[in-house]
Amino acid sequence: YFVRLCLDKMLLQCVLQSRTLSGADAINALRPFYFAVHPDFFGQHPKEREVNENSLKRLNGYLENLQKPGFRSFKPTQLTFYVREREPNSSNVQESFSASGFRAVSFTLHTRDLLSTVLDILNSCSLSTEHVQSLNSQPHKEAKSTVNRPIKWDKTYYSFTGFKDPEEELEQAQRVETTLMSWLDDNEASAMKKLKKSLPLRKELERLKIELCHELQLSDIRWQRSWGIAHRCSQLHSLGRLVQQRPEILKNVKGCTVVFTDRSGMSAAGHIMLGTMDVHHQWTKIFERLPNYFKLQKRLLFLEDRISQLLGGIQVIYVEELQPLLTLEEHYETLNSFYNKLRDSRLPFHPRSLRGLQMILESDRYAPSLHAFGHFMIPTVCDPAALQWFIFAKAQEARENLKRKQEMMITEKELIDASTERFSLDRLYKEPSVSSAQMIDCCERLLEESLPYLQGMHLCISHFYSVLQDGDLCIPWNWK
Protein backbone atom coordinates (compact mmCIF):
# COMPACT_ATOMS: atom_id res chain seq x y z
CA TYR A 1 0.00 0.00 0.00
CA PHE A 2 2.79 2.39 0.90
CA VAL A 3 4.59 1.63 -2.41
CA ARG A 4 1.33 2.43 -4.19
CA LEU A 5 1.16 5.77 -2.41
CA CYS A 6 4.74 6.62 -3.34
CA LEU A 7 4.09 5.76 -6.99
CA ASP A 8 0.97 7.87 -6.95
CA LYS A 9 2.94 10.74 -5.46
CA MET A 10 5.60 10.50 -8.17
CA LEU A 11 2.92 10.41 -10.85
CA LEU A 12 1.19 13.46 -9.38
CA GLN A 13 4.47 15.38 -9.30
CA CYS A 14 4.97 14.63 -13.00
CA VAL A 15 1.48 15.94 -13.73
CA LEU A 16 2.06 19.09 -11.69
CA GLN A 17 5.45 19.72 -13.29
CA SER A 18 3.90 19.41 -16.74
CA ARG A 19 1.33 22.03 -15.78
CA THR A 20 3.68 24.41 -13.95
CA LEU A 21 4.88 27.63 -15.58
CA SER A 22 8.51 28.64 -15.35
CA GLY A 23 9.40 31.99 -13.83
CA ALA A 24 9.98 33.48 -17.31
CA ASP A 25 6.64 32.10 -18.53
CA ALA A 26 4.88 33.65 -15.54
CA ILE A 27 6.39 37.07 -16.27
CA ASN A 28 5.33 36.84 -19.92
CA ALA A 29 1.84 35.69 -18.95
CA LEU A 30 1.46 38.63 -16.55
CA ARG A 31 2.50 41.29 -19.08
CA PRO A 32 -1.09 42.55 -19.61
CA PHE A 33 -1.45 42.84 -15.85
CA TYR A 34 1.86 44.70 -15.40
CA PHE A 35 0.89 47.06 -18.21
CA ALA A 36 -2.46 47.78 -16.51
CA VAL A 37 -1.04 48.48 -13.04
CA HIS A 38 2.56 49.65 -13.58
CA PRO A 39 3.21 52.76 -11.42
CA ASP A 40 4.87 54.60 -14.33
CA PHE A 41 1.46 54.83 -16.02
CA PHE A 42 0.00 56.56 -12.94
CA GLY A 43 2.42 59.49 -12.86
CA GLN A 44 -0.46 61.99 -12.78
CA HIS A 45 -2.15 60.13 -9.89
CA PRO A 46 0.16 59.82 -6.86
CA LYS A 47 -2.38 57.99 -4.68
CA GLU A 48 -2.94 55.17 -7.17
CA ARG A 49 0.77 55.06 -8.02
CA GLU A 50 1.79 54.50 -4.39
CA VAL A 51 -0.83 51.77 -3.81
CA ASN A 52 0.32 49.92 -6.93
CA GLU A 53 4.01 50.29 -6.02
CA ASN A 54 3.45 48.76 -2.58
CA SER A 55 1.24 45.95 -3.90
CA LEU A 56 3.71 45.07 -6.68
CA LYS A 57 6.51 44.68 -4.12
CA ARG A 58 4.40 42.24 -2.12
CA LEU A 59 3.27 40.38 -5.25
CA ASN A 60 6.84 39.96 -6.46
CA GLY A 61 7.81 38.56 -3.05
CA TYR A 62 4.94 36.07 -3.27
CA LEU A 63 5.97 34.94 -6.78
CA GLU A 64 9.62 34.60 -5.74
CA ASN A 65 8.65 32.39 -2.80
CA LEU A 66 6.63 30.11 -5.07
CA GLN A 67 9.76 29.45 -7.14
CA LYS A 68 12.01 28.57 -4.19
CA PRO A 69 12.89 24.86 -4.00
CA GLY A 70 11.08 23.10 -1.17
CA PHE A 71 8.86 26.11 -0.40
CA ARG A 72 6.20 24.92 2.03
CA SER A 73 5.11 27.85 4.19
CA PHE A 74 1.66 29.16 3.36
CA LYS A 75 0.34 32.63 4.05
CA PRO A 76 -2.57 34.10 2.05
CA THR A 77 -1.69 37.57 0.74
CA GLN A 78 -4.30 40.27 0.17
CA LEU A 79 -3.46 42.82 -2.53
CA THR A 80 -5.10 45.97 -3.88
CA PHE A 81 -4.35 47.42 -7.33
CA TYR A 82 -5.72 50.34 -9.32
CA VAL A 83 -6.36 49.43 -12.96
CA ARG A 84 -7.74 51.39 -15.87
CA GLU A 85 -11.49 51.75 -15.51
CA ARG A 86 -13.66 49.17 -17.26
CA GLU A 87 -17.30 48.31 -17.14
CA PRO A 88 -18.17 46.77 -13.75
CA ASN A 89 -18.66 43.01 -13.94
CA SER A 90 -20.51 40.54 -11.85
CA SER A 91 -17.49 38.81 -10.34
CA ASN A 92 -17.08 38.48 -6.62
CA VAL A 93 -13.84 40.44 -6.60
CA GLN A 94 -14.13 43.48 -4.37
CA GLU A 95 -14.08 46.62 -6.56
CA SER A 96 -14.50 50.35 -6.07
CA PHE A 97 -14.08 53.28 -8.43
CA SER A 98 -11.82 56.23 -7.57
CA ALA A 99 -12.43 59.85 -8.47
CA SER A 100 -9.40 59.73 -10.78
CA GLY A 101 -11.10 57.29 -13.15
CA PHE A 102 -9.45 54.04 -12.09
CA ARG A 103 -10.87 50.86 -10.65
CA ALA A 104 -9.58 49.56 -7.30
CA VAL A 105 -9.41 45.76 -7.32
CA SER A 106 -8.74 43.76 -4.14
CA PHE A 107 -8.08 40.02 -4.10
CA THR A 108 -6.32 37.38 -1.98
CA LEU A 109 -3.59 35.05 -3.28
CA HIS A 110 -3.56 31.61 -1.67
CA THR A 111 -2.34 29.23 -4.38
CA ARG A 112 0.89 27.20 -4.24
CA ASP A 113 1.91 27.14 -7.90
CA LEU A 114 2.70 29.80 -10.49
CA LEU A 115 0.07 28.74 -13.00
CA SER A 116 -2.86 29.02 -10.58
CA THR A 117 -1.49 32.27 -9.17
CA VAL A 118 -1.13 33.86 -12.63
CA LEU A 119 -4.67 32.83 -13.57
CA ASP A 120 -6.07 34.19 -10.29
CA ILE A 121 -4.37 37.56 -10.84
CA LEU A 122 -5.57 37.93 -14.43
CA ASN A 123 -9.12 36.81 -13.62
CA SER A 124 -9.33 39.16 -10.62
CA CYS A 125 -8.43 42.13 -12.84
CA SER A 126 -10.81 41.02 -15.63
CA LEU A 127 -7.92 40.37 -18.02
CA SER A 128 -7.82 37.66 -20.68
CA THR A 129 -6.24 34.30 -19.80
CA GLU A 130 -6.24 32.83 -23.31
CA HIS A 131 -2.50 33.44 -23.77
CA VAL A 132 -1.79 31.57 -20.51
CA GLN A 133 -3.87 28.61 -21.57
CA SER A 134 -2.04 28.49 -24.92
CA LEU A 135 1.29 28.43 -23.08
CA ASN A 136 0.11 25.46 -21.07
CA SER A 137 -2.17 23.61 -23.49
CA GLN A 138 0.23 21.02 -24.91
CA PRO A 139 1.69 19.76 -21.60
CA HIS A 140 -1.79 19.61 -20.18
CA LYS A 141 -2.99 17.36 -23.02
CA GLU A 142 -0.03 15.04 -22.52
CA ALA A 143 -0.80 14.79 -18.84
CA LYS A 144 -4.43 13.95 -19.54
CA SER A 145 -3.43 11.15 -21.88
CA THR A 146 -1.19 9.66 -19.17
CA VAL A 147 -3.63 9.98 -16.30
CA ASN A 148 -7.28 9.24 -16.93
CA ARG A 149 -8.46 9.45 -13.34
CA PRO A 150 -8.25 12.24 -10.72
CA ILE A 151 -5.71 11.60 -7.97
CA LYS A 152 -6.88 12.32 -4.45
CA TRP A 153 -4.47 11.56 -1.64
CA ASP A 154 -5.64 9.42 1.20
CA LYS A 155 -5.46 11.21 4.57
CA THR A 156 -3.38 8.34 5.98
CA TYR A 157 -0.53 9.35 3.65
CA TYR A 158 -0.15 12.68 5.44
CA SER A 159 -0.49 11.03 8.85
CA PHE A 160 2.23 8.50 8.00
CA THR A 161 4.74 10.85 6.30
CA GLY A 162 4.14 13.97 8.38
CA PHE A 163 3.63 16.11 5.26
CA LYS A 164 0.96 18.81 5.43
CA ASP A 165 -2.28 18.28 3.58
CA PRO A 166 -2.49 21.23 1.09
CA GLU A 167 -6.27 20.94 0.80
CA GLU A 168 -6.69 21.11 4.55
CA GLU A 169 -4.32 24.08 4.83
CA LEU A 170 -6.18 25.93 2.08
CA GLU A 171 -9.55 25.31 3.71
CA GLN A 172 -8.19 26.51 7.04
CA ALA A 173 -6.69 29.66 5.51
CA GLN A 174 -9.97 30.46 3.79
CA ARG A 175 -11.90 30.01 7.04
CA VAL A 176 -9.56 32.16 9.11
CA GLU A 177 -9.63 35.82 8.04
CA THR A 178 -6.74 37.99 9.19
CA THR A 179 -7.83 40.21 12.08
CA LEU A 180 -6.00 43.09 13.69
CA MET A 181 -5.55 41.24 16.98
CA SER A 182 -4.28 38.03 15.38
CA TRP A 183 -1.87 39.94 13.14
CA LEU A 184 -0.50 41.95 16.08
CA ASP A 185 -0.09 38.71 18.05
CA ASP A 186 2.07 37.31 15.23
CA ASN A 187 4.06 40.43 14.35
CA GLU A 188 4.43 42.61 17.44
CA ALA A 189 7.65 40.93 18.60
CA SER A 190 9.28 41.22 15.16
CA ALA A 191 8.26 44.89 14.84
CA MET A 192 9.59 45.71 18.32
CA LYS A 193 12.91 44.05 17.52
CA LYS A 194 13.29 46.07 14.30
CA LEU A 195 12.17 49.27 16.04
CA LYS A 196 14.74 48.93 18.83
CA LYS A 197 17.44 48.27 16.24
CA SER A 198 16.48 51.43 14.34
CA LEU A 199 16.35 53.77 17.37
CA PRO A 200 20.01 54.92 17.16
CA LEU A 201 19.56 55.68 13.46
CA ARG A 202 16.31 57.53 14.15
CA LYS A 203 18.12 59.77 16.68
CA GLU A 204 20.93 60.32 14.19
CA LEU A 205 18.42 61.28 11.49
CA GLU A 206 16.70 63.80 13.78
CA ARG A 207 20.05 65.28 14.80
CA LEU A 208 21.24 65.66 11.21
CA LYS A 209 17.96 67.22 10.12
CA ILE A 210 17.95 69.77 12.95
CA GLU A 211 21.60 70.69 12.34
CA LEU A 212 21.16 71.19 8.59
CA CYS A 213 17.92 73.16 8.98
CA HIS A 214 19.64 75.44 11.52
CA GLU A 215 22.88 75.85 9.53
CA LEU A 216 21.12 76.57 6.22
CA GLN A 217 18.06 78.27 7.82
CA LEU A 218 15.73 75.88 5.97
CA SER A 219 12.00 75.74 6.67
CA ASP A 220 11.99 71.94 6.46
CA ILE A 221 13.60 68.82 4.98
CA ARG A 222 11.23 66.21 3.53
CA TRP A 223 11.22 62.97 1.58
CA GLN A 224 8.87 62.17 -1.28
CA ARG A 225 9.03 58.39 -0.78
CA SER A 226 9.04 56.01 2.16
CA TRP A 227 12.78 55.35 2.20
CA GLY A 228 14.25 53.58 5.22
CA ILE A 229 15.94 55.49 8.07
CA ALA A 230 19.45 54.42 6.97
CA HIS A 231 18.77 55.65 3.43
CA ARG A 232 17.55 59.01 4.74
CA CYS A 233 20.60 59.42 6.99
CA SER A 234 22.84 58.74 4.00
CA GLN A 235 21.08 61.48 2.02
CA LEU A 236 21.52 64.01 4.83
CA HIS A 237 25.20 63.08 5.23
CA SER A 238 25.62 63.67 1.50
CA LEU A 239 24.00 67.11 1.76
CA GLY A 240 26.16 67.88 4.79
CA ARG A 241 29.33 67.10 2.82
CA LEU A 242 28.22 69.45 0.04
CA VAL A 243 27.66 72.20 2.64
CA GLN A 244 31.25 71.75 3.85
CA GLN A 245 32.73 71.65 0.34
CA ARG A 246 30.72 74.48 -1.29
CA PRO A 247 29.20 76.70 1.43
CA GLU A 248 29.02 79.72 -0.90
CA ILE A 249 26.40 78.14 -3.21
CA LEU A 250 23.97 77.58 -0.33
CA LYS A 251 23.58 81.22 0.66
CA ASN A 252 20.23 81.52 -1.17
CA VAL A 253 18.38 78.61 0.48
CA LYS A 254 17.16 80.57 3.52
CA GLY A 255 13.48 79.88 4.18
CA CYS A 256 13.27 77.12 1.55
CA THR A 257 12.15 73.50 1.93
CA VAL A 258 14.40 70.72 0.62
CA VAL A 259 12.73 67.57 -0.73
CA PHE A 260 14.68 64.40 -1.51
CA THR A 261 12.99 62.81 -4.49
CA ASP A 262 13.60 61.14 -7.90
CA ARG A 263 14.62 64.27 -9.81
CA SER A 264 16.50 67.51 -9.19
CA GLY A 265 15.13 71.00 -9.70
CA MET A 266 12.49 73.21 -8.10
CA SER A 267 9.00 71.82 -7.65
CA ALA A 268 5.75 73.54 -8.60
CA ALA A 269 5.23 74.16 -4.87
CA GLY A 270 8.53 76.08 -4.71
CA HIS A 271 10.55 73.37 -2.91
CA ILE A 272 14.16 72.54 -3.80
CA MET A 273 14.20 68.98 -5.17
CA LEU A 274 17.39 66.92 -4.80
CA GLY A 275 17.40 63.74 -6.86
CA THR A 276 18.68 60.84 -4.77
CA MET A 277 20.41 59.29 -7.80
CA ASP A 278 22.19 62.54 -8.71
CA VAL A 279 25.73 63.44 -7.68
CA HIS A 280 26.97 66.59 -5.94
CA HIS A 281 27.76 68.24 -9.26
CA GLN A 282 24.07 68.08 -10.25
CA TRP A 283 22.92 69.31 -6.83
CA THR A 284 25.40 72.18 -7.09
CA LYS A 285 23.83 73.29 -10.40
CA ILE A 286 20.38 73.43 -8.74
CA PHE A 287 21.63 75.65 -5.91
CA GLU A 288 23.42 77.91 -8.39
CA ARG A 289 20.19 78.33 -10.38
CA LEU A 290 18.11 79.38 -7.37
CA PRO A 291 18.05 83.11 -8.27
CA ASN A 292 16.59 82.22 -11.69
CA TYR A 293 14.09 79.85 -10.07
CA PHE A 294 12.93 82.61 -7.74
CA LYS A 295 12.35 84.94 -10.71
CA LEU A 296 10.31 82.26 -12.49
CA GLN A 297 8.36 81.70 -9.29
CA LYS A 298 7.32 85.36 -9.22
CA ARG A 299 6.15 85.13 -12.84
CA LEU A 300 4.20 82.00 -11.95
CA LEU A 301 2.45 83.75 -9.06
CA PHE A 302 1.56 86.61 -11.42
CA LEU A 303 0.03 84.11 -13.87
CA GLU A 304 -2.02 82.51 -11.10
CA ASP A 305 -3.30 85.94 -10.11
CA ARG A 306 -4.27 86.80 -13.70
CA ILE A 307 -6.12 83.48 -14.13
CA SER A 308 -7.93 84.12 -10.86
CA GLN A 309 -9.09 87.53 -12.08
CA LEU A 310 -10.40 86.07 -15.34
CA LEU A 311 -12.35 83.36 -13.46
CA GLY A 312 -14.15 85.53 -10.93
CA GLY A 313 -11.59 85.24 -8.12
CA ILE A 314 -11.24 81.43 -8.02
CA GLN A 315 -7.81 80.47 -6.64
CA VAL A 316 -5.40 78.29 -8.63
CA ILE A 317 -3.70 75.82 -6.28
CA TYR A 318 -1.15 73.03 -6.51
CA VAL A 319 -1.66 70.10 -4.10
CA GLU A 320 1.36 67.82 -3.76
CA GLU A 321 -0.70 64.95 -2.31
CA LEU A 322 -3.11 64.91 -5.26
CA GLN A 323 -0.92 65.91 -8.18
CA PRO A 324 2.29 64.60 -9.75
CA LEU A 325 5.56 66.13 -8.62
CA LEU A 326 5.92 68.79 -11.34
CA THR A 327 8.91 71.04 -11.78
CA LEU A 328 8.45 74.80 -11.63
CA GLU A 329 9.08 75.03 -15.38
CA GLU A 330 6.45 72.39 -16.19
CA HIS A 331 3.84 74.05 -13.99
CA TYR A 332 4.60 77.47 -15.47
CA GLU A 333 4.12 76.18 -19.04
CA THR A 334 0.77 74.63 -18.06
CA LEU A 335 -0.42 77.87 -16.45
CA ASN A 336 0.78 80.00 -19.34
CA SER A 337 -1.01 77.87 -21.94
CA PHE A 338 -4.24 77.90 -19.92
CA TYR A 339 -4.01 81.67 -19.33
CA ASN A 340 -3.62 82.43 -23.05
CA LYS A 341 -6.67 80.29 -23.82
CA LEU A 342 -8.78 82.07 -21.15
CA ARG A 343 -7.62 85.53 -22.23
CA ASP A 344 -8.68 84.91 -25.81
CA SER A 345 -12.09 83.49 -24.84
CA ARG A 346 -13.07 86.48 -22.62
CA LEU A 347 -15.46 84.57 -20.35
CA PRO A 348 -18.04 86.82 -18.64
CA PHE A 349 -17.28 86.00 -14.97
CA HIS A 350 -18.36 88.66 -12.47
CA PRO A 351 -15.30 89.96 -10.58
CA ARG A 352 -14.80 88.24 -7.18
CA SER A 353 -18.00 86.19 -7.61
CA LEU A 354 -16.07 82.95 -7.05
CA ARG A 355 -13.75 84.08 -4.27
CA GLY A 356 -13.02 81.34 -1.75
CA LEU A 357 -13.20 78.57 -4.36
CA GLN A 358 -10.16 76.62 -5.58
CA MET A 359 -9.09 74.85 -8.76
CA ILE A 360 -6.33 72.45 -9.88
CA LEU A 361 -5.09 72.35 -13.47
CA GLU A 362 -4.58 68.85 -14.93
CA SER A 363 -3.08 67.87 -18.26
CA ASP A 364 -4.42 64.29 -18.45
CA ARG A 365 -8.17 65.01 -18.33
CA TYR A 366 -10.69 66.13 -20.93
CA ALA A 367 -13.71 67.00 -18.78
CA PRO A 368 -13.87 69.15 -15.63
CA SER A 369 -14.87 67.57 -12.32
CA LEU A 370 -15.39 68.52 -8.69
CA HIS A 371 -13.23 66.78 -6.08
CA ALA A 372 -14.73 65.60 -2.80
CA PHE A 373 -12.43 68.10 -1.04
CA GLY A 374 -14.17 70.98 -2.85
CA HIS A 375 -11.62 72.05 -5.46
CA PHE A 376 -12.35 72.02 -9.18
CA MET A 377 -10.18 69.73 -11.32
CA ILE A 378 -9.89 71.55 -14.64
CA PRO A 379 -8.27 70.08 -17.78
CA THR A 380 -5.91 72.43 -19.58
CA VAL A 381 -7.69 71.51 -22.85
CA CYS A 382 -11.16 72.23 -21.46
CA ASP A 383 -13.49 74.22 -23.69
CA PRO A 384 -13.94 77.69 -22.08
CA ALA A 385 -17.73 77.70 -22.55
CA ALA A 386 -18.07 74.25 -20.97
CA LEU A 387 -15.76 75.36 -18.15
CA GLN A 388 -17.92 78.41 -17.42
CA TRP A 389 -21.13 76.37 -17.30
CA PHE A 390 -19.56 73.68 -15.09
CA ILE A 391 -18.17 76.16 -12.53
CA PHE A 392 -21.48 78.05 -12.27
CA ALA A 393 -23.42 74.79 -11.86
CA LYS A 394 -21.09 73.37 -9.18
CA ALA A 395 -20.10 76.50 -7.26
CA GLN A 396 -22.44 75.95 -4.30
CA GLU A 397 -21.55 72.26 -4.01
CA ALA A 398 -17.87 73.22 -4.08
CA ARG A 399 -18.33 75.61 -1.15
CA GLU A 400 -20.10 72.89 0.84
CA ASN A 401 -17.34 70.39 0.07
CA LEU A 402 -14.65 72.85 1.14
CA LYS A 403 -16.43 73.43 4.43
CA ARG A 404 -16.81 69.67 4.95
CA LYS A 405 -13.11 69.20 4.19
CA GLN A 406 -12.08 71.72 6.85
CA GLU A 407 -14.31 70.05 9.42
CA MET A 408 -12.98 66.63 8.44
CA MET A 409 -9.35 67.72 8.81
CA ILE A 410 -10.05 69.03 12.31
CA THR A 411 -11.77 65.77 13.25
CA GLU A 412 -8.93 63.74 11.75
CA LYS A 413 -6.29 65.59 13.77
CA GLU A 414 -8.28 65.22 16.99
CA LEU A 415 -8.68 61.47 16.44
CA ILE A 416 -4.98 61.03 15.61
CA ASP A 417 -4.03 62.86 18.82
CA ALA A 418 -6.55 60.86 20.87
CA SER A 419 -5.38 57.53 19.43
CA THR A 420 -1.71 58.40 19.94
CA GLU A 421 -2.36 59.21 23.58
CA ARG A 422 -4.74 56.30 24.22
CA PHE A 423 -2.31 53.63 22.98
CA SER A 424 0.91 55.44 24.04
CA LEU A 425 2.12 55.40 20.44
CA ASP A 426 5.40 57.04 19.58
CA ARG A 427 3.93 58.04 16.23
CA LEU A 428 0.66 57.59 14.31
CA TYR A 429 0.54 58.57 10.64
CA LYS A 430 -1.04 57.55 7.34
CA GLU A 431 0.10 56.95 3.79
CA PRO A 432 -0.85 59.71 1.30
CA SER A 433 -3.13 57.25 -0.48
CA VAL A 434 -5.35 56.98 2.63
CA SER A 435 -8.07 59.64 2.61
CA SER A 436 -9.18 61.69 5.62
CA ALA A 437 -12.53 59.86 5.67
CA GLN A 438 -10.75 56.50 5.78
CA MET A 439 -8.40 57.70 8.51
CA ILE A 440 -11.31 58.96 10.61
CA ASP A 441 -13.16 55.66 10.28
CA CYS A 442 -10.01 53.73 11.21
CA CYS A 443 -9.21 55.81 14.32
CA GLU A 444 -12.80 55.77 15.56
CA ARG A 445 -12.81 51.97 15.52
CA LEU A 446 -9.30 51.75 17.02
CA LEU A 447 -10.40 53.84 20.00
CA GLU A 448 -13.03 51.21 20.79
CA GLU A 449 -10.36 48.52 21.19
CA SER A 450 -7.83 47.61 23.88
CA LEU A 451 -4.45 47.27 22.18
CA PRO A 452 -1.56 47.05 24.67
CA TYR A 453 0.74 45.83 21.86
CA LEU A 454 0.98 49.32 20.41
CA GLN A 455 2.74 51.03 23.30
CA GLY A 456 5.80 52.90 22.04
CA MET A 457 5.28 51.74 18.44
CA HIS A 458 5.18 53.63 15.15
CA LEU A 459 1.81 52.89 13.52
CA CYS A 460 1.13 53.62 9.85
CA ILE A 461 -2.42 53.45 8.45
CA SER A 462 -2.19 51.90 5.00
CA HIS A 463 -4.08 49.49 2.72
CA PHE A 464 -2.41 46.27 3.89
CA TYR A 465 -0.64 44.59 6.81
CA SER A 466 3.13 44.89 6.88
CA VAL A 467 6.14 45.39 9.17
CA LEU A 468 8.53 47.92 7.64
CA GLN A 469 12.29 47.46 7.79
CA ASP A 470 12.62 49.99 10.62
CA GLY A 471 9.84 48.47 12.77
CA ASP A 472 6.87 50.59 11.72
CA LEU A 473 3.60 48.63 11.86
CA CYS A 474 1.38 49.07 8.80
CA ILE A 475 -2.29 48.12 9.14
CA PRO A 476 -5.12 48.58 6.59
CA TRP A 477 -7.50 51.40 7.36
CA ASN A 478 -10.44 48.98 7.02
CA TRP A 479 -8.99 46.37 9.41
CA LYS A 480 -11.29 43.71 10.80
Stockholm file with secondary structure:
# STOCKHOLM 1.0

chainA/1-480         YFVRLCLDKMLLQCVLQSRTLSGADAINALRPFYFAVHPDFFGQHPKEREVNENSLKRLNGYLENLQKPGFRSFKPTQLTFYVREREPNSSNVQESFSASGFRAVSFTLHTRDLLSTVLDILNSCSLSTEHVQSLNSQPHKEAKSTVNRPIKWDKTYYSFTGFKDPEEELEQAQRVETTLMSWLDDNEASAMKKLKKSLPLRKELERLKIELCHELQLSDIRWQRSWGIAHRCSQLHSLGRLVQQRPEILKNVKGCTVVFTDRSGMSAAGHIMLGTMDVHHQWTKIFERLPNYFKLQKRLLFLEDRISQLLGGIQVIYVEELQPLLTLEEHYETLNSFYNKLRDSRLPFHPRSLRGLQMILESDRYAPSLHAFGHFMIPTVCDPAALQWFIFAKAQEARENLKRKQEMMITEKELIDASTERFSLDRLYKEPSVSSAQMIDCCERLLEESLPYLQGMHLCISHFYSVLQDGDLCIPWNWK
#=GR chainA/1-480 SS CHHHHHHHHHHHHHHHHHTCCCHHHHHHHTHHHHHHHCGGGGTTCHHHHHHHHHHHHHHHHHHHHHTSTTCCCCCCEEEEEEEECCCCCSCSSEEEECTTSEEEEEEEECCSSHHHHHHHHHHHTTCCCHHHHHHHHHHHHHHHHHCCSCCCCCHHHHHHHCCCCHHHHHHHHHHSCCCHHHHHHHHHHHHHHHHHHHHHHHHHHHHHHHHHHHHHTCSEEEESSCCCHHHHHHHHHHHHHHHHHCGGGGTTCTTCEEEEESSCEEBTTSCEEEETTSCHHHHHHHHHTHHHHHHHHHHHHHHHHHHHHHTTTCEECCCTTTSCCCBHHHHHHHHHHHHHHHHHHCCCCCTTTTTTCEEEEESSCSSCEECTTSCEEEETTCCHHHHHHHHHHHHHHHHHHHHHHHHHHHHHHHHHHHHHHHTTCSEEEECTTSCHHHHHHHHHHHTTSCCGGGTTCEEEEESSCEECTTSCEEEETTCC
#=GC SS_cons         CHHHHHHHHHHHHHHHHHTCCCHHHHHHHTHHHHHHHCGGGGTTCHHHHHHHHHHHHHHHHHHHHHTSTTCCCCCCEEEEEEEECCCCCSCSSEEEECTTSEEEEEEEECCSSHHHHHHHHHHHTTCCCHHHHHHHHHHHHHHHHHCCSCCCCCHHHHHHHCCCCHHHHHHHHHHSCCCHHHHHHHHHHHHHHHHHHHHHHHHHHHHHHHHHHHHHTCSEEEESSCCCHHHHHHHHHHHHHHHHHCGGGGTTCTTCEEEEESSCEEBTTSCEEEETTSCHHHHHHHHHTHHHHHHHHHHHHHHHHHHHHHTTTCEECCCTTTSCCCBHHHHHHHHHHHHHHHHHHCCCCCTTTTTTCEEEEESSCSSCEECTTSCEEEETTCCHHHHHHHHHHHHHHHHHHHHHHHHHHHHHHHHHHHHHHHTTCSEEEECTTSCHHHHHHHHHHHTTSCCGGGTTCEEEEESSCEECTTSCEEEETTCC
//
